[in-house]
Amino acid sequence: MDPVEWLGVAAGILTTIAFVPQVLRTHRTRSARDFSAPMLLLFNAGIALWLAYGLLIGSHGLILANGVTLLLSAYILAMKLRFG
């Protein structure tokens, strides 16, 4: 990987890890009340598009970071829809 790709991987790791405390708290409390449903829908759609872009250009960093972030944010969305 070239230095630019490493920069992208580092950014992806940090932004993905930032979601982990929210997922853990949402799971523990069984509440996603503080999240806006429209924001979660838009965010998930945006992450899905970033993932698609990463797949199209073959960027392993984009694929990994956005794949994991999409799973984490989709979990919060599912909790929002289930528990409110």
C-alpha positions in Angstrom: 0.0 0.0 0.0 1.2 3.5 -0.8 1.3 6.3 1.8 -1.9 7.8 0.6 -3.8 4.5 1.1 -2.3 4.2 4.6 -3.6 7.6 5.4 -7.1 6.5 4.3 -6.8 3.3 6.4 -5.8 5.3 9.5 -8.7 7.7 9.0 -11.1 4.7 8.5 -9.9 3.0 11.6 -10.4 6.1 13.7 -13.9 6.9 12.4 -15.0 3.3 12.7 -13.7 3.0 16.3 -15.5 6.2 17.1 -18.8 4.3 16.6 -18.0 1.4 19.0 -18.9 3.2 22.2 -22.2 4.3 20.8 -23.0 0.7 19.7 -22.0 -0.6 23.1 -24.1 1.9 25.0 -27.1 1.4 22.7 -26.8 -2.4 23.2 -26.4 -2.1 26.9 -29.3 0.3 27.5 -31.5 -1.1 24.8 -32.3 2.5 23.8 -31.5 4.5 20.7 -33.8 7.3 21.8 -31.1 10.0 21.5 -30.6 9.2 17.8 -32.6 10.8 15.0 -34.1 8.2 12.7 -33.6 10.4 9.6 -30.0 11.0 10.5 -29.4 7.3 10.9 -31.1 6.5 7.6 -29.0 9.2 5.7 -25.8 8.1 7.4 -26.3 4.5 6.6 -27.1 5.4 3.0 -24.0 7.5 2.8 -21.8 4.8 4.2 -23.3 2.3 1.8 -22.4 4.6 -1.1 -18.8 5.0 0.3 -18.6 1.2 0.5 -19.8 0.9 -3.1 -17.3 3.5 -4.2 -14.5 1.6 -2.4 -15.6 -1.6 -4.2 -15.6 0.1 -7.6 -12.2 1.5 -7.2 -10.7 -1.5 -5.4 -9.7 0.4 -2.3 -9.2 -2.0 0.5 -9.1 0.8 3.1 -12.5 2.2 2.0 -14.0 -1.3 1.8 -12.9 -2.4 5.2 -13.6 0.9 7.1 -17.0 1.5 5.5 -18.1 -2.2 5.7 -17.5 -2.3 9.4 -18.9 1.2 10.0 -22.0 0.2 8.0 -22.5 -2.8 10.2 -22.1 -0.7 13.4 -24.5 2.1 12.2 -27.0 -0.4 10.8 -27.1 -2.0 14.3 -27.9 1.3 15.9 -30.6 1.9 13.2 -32.1 -1.5 13.9 -32.1 -0.7 17.7 -33.8 2.6 16.9 -36.5 0.9 14.9 -37.0 -1.8 17.5 -36.8 0.1 20.7 -37.3 3.7 19.7 
